[in-house]
Amino acid sequence: MSFNLKLFFTFAAFGVCLVIFTVYTFVQLTDEARLVLLYPDYKSIINKDMYYIYITILISTILFAIILAYLFSRPMARMTQKIQSLNTRLDKKVTKSMVDLNNSLKIIDRYVIRSITDTKGKIISVSDAFCEISQYSRAELLGNSHSLVRHPEMSSEVFKIMWKTIQSGKKWEGNVKNLAKDGTYYWVEAFVEPNFEDGKIVSYTAIRNNITDKILLEELNKSLHEKIKIEVAKSTEQLEMIQKEQLKSVKLSSIGALAAGITHEINTPLTYIKGNFEMIKYDLEDLPQSKVRDRILEDSEVISDGIKRISNIVEAMREVSQSSTESKEKTNIYHTIRTALIISNNNAKQITKIYLNGILYSLDLNKDEFEYLSIVQKQRIEQVWIIIINNALDELVKKDGYENRRLDINIFNQNDKIIVEFKDNAGGIPAEILKTIFDPFVSTKQSGGVGIGLNIAKKIIEENKGTIEALNTEGGAIFRIELSSEGTNDK
């Protein structure tokens, strides 16, 4: 404690004691003694002994006051020092608490989406976090209502319920979709409660939690759930269709085995018939000239054409029903197309005219008319032609009028490649599936199509070192296949 402070307390204590004892002594004096104190000129009227008593009391009082001042100044000084020390520590704690409070308020302002509105709904305070998520400045928000950030998809009924709740003095909470300044949206979980003064509502405080990621995740999960359900249903349907196709394939395999047996049984007597019929024609030609002979010869030509057609059909059935091997051999591609047309003829002749290299197709078309050689797996290539022809027929049947339908199959050589093009006038392939038409389970058919035929065709062509593409042309579609060329002979 400083010297000045100690001196101050000493004189203070001395003064207090002096005043107390002076008053006390004054009270104890006689009337005459008081007169002496108050009026010194009258001391002659007082006994001289009384005067000495007064002086003695006064000096004693002064000495006693000095002693008391000395005795009380030290404990008072210690008490004052202790109080000052406590005040200093308290000031430091208060200062630290204020700093911590300010830091906490800054953190809250930075990360808590908070706003305060008056009773009319006008914003009177917002946090930095509110400004950041809404992309509005504090100046733009203050004085406005929250409708500034309200998303148009939010129902007005939600806010009617909110205002009714908080105006009744209760808390409200709910999820709200808001609109940021740049047009993007965000979701918040909002907690709104009224602020009271003297029992009256004076404002409303709203605290929000950004739940945009949570909502988006829920929407994504819901979307994925729906997609999974659709895909499961689609896969189930496709599986059922594949099973049907497999059953159909098994049946066709059985029919193929049966056809192989039939063609063998038919081919033997057919060869016998052809040979004997040729002999009969020679005998007829040796007969004398007559109308009967000429008529029989004309009829024999018709019979010969019929036998030739039967022979072609049997040969095609034999080729198709042969056990497929993986080995590749030099094959006349024109011949494979002709075989595929024979297999499809029964269906095709009722739907459309087919032109092979510009020649109207018929069963008696010369199989060796053209020669385009390529090393391929013969039966598999024939399977590709059958798939493409049947797809074209399925589309052409939708077009009105037999005479308005046409399928052109052209085979030619280009840059050491054999090009085979199937062109129809059925209207073309829908644009939305043109790029994925060779993917599995993509079908152009409205019903009954599994969508694996063209995918299989593509795989077969690629296994035989070729390419296949689909494109639209005026009025129809074109399937273009390229195969390696091993020789060409246009007859």
Secondary structure, DSSP 8 states (H G I E B T S, - for coil): --HHHHHHHHHHHHHHHHHHHHHHHHHHS-HHHHHHHH-GGGGGGS-HHHHHHHHHHHHHHHHHHHHHHHHHHHHHHHHHHHHHHHHHHHHHHHHHHHHHHHHHHHHHHHHSEEEEEETTS-EEEE-HHHHHHHT--HHHHTTS-GGGGB-TTS-HHHHHHHHHHHHTT--EEEEEEEE-TTS-EEEEEEEEEEEEETTEEEEEEEEEEE-HHHHHHHHHHHHHHHHHHHHHHHHHHHHHHHHHHHHHHHHHHHHHHHHHHHHHHHHHHHHHHHHHHHHHHHHHHTS-S-HHHHHHHHHHHHHHHHHHHHHHHHHHHHHHHS---S--EEEEHHHHHHHHHHHHHHHHTTT-EEEETTEE--TTS-TTSEEEEEEE-HHHHHHHHHHHHHHHHHHHTTSS-GGG-EEEEEEEEETTEEEEEEEE-S----HHHHTTTTSTT----SSS--S-HHHHHHHHHHHTT-EEEEEEETTEEEEEEEEE-SEEEE-
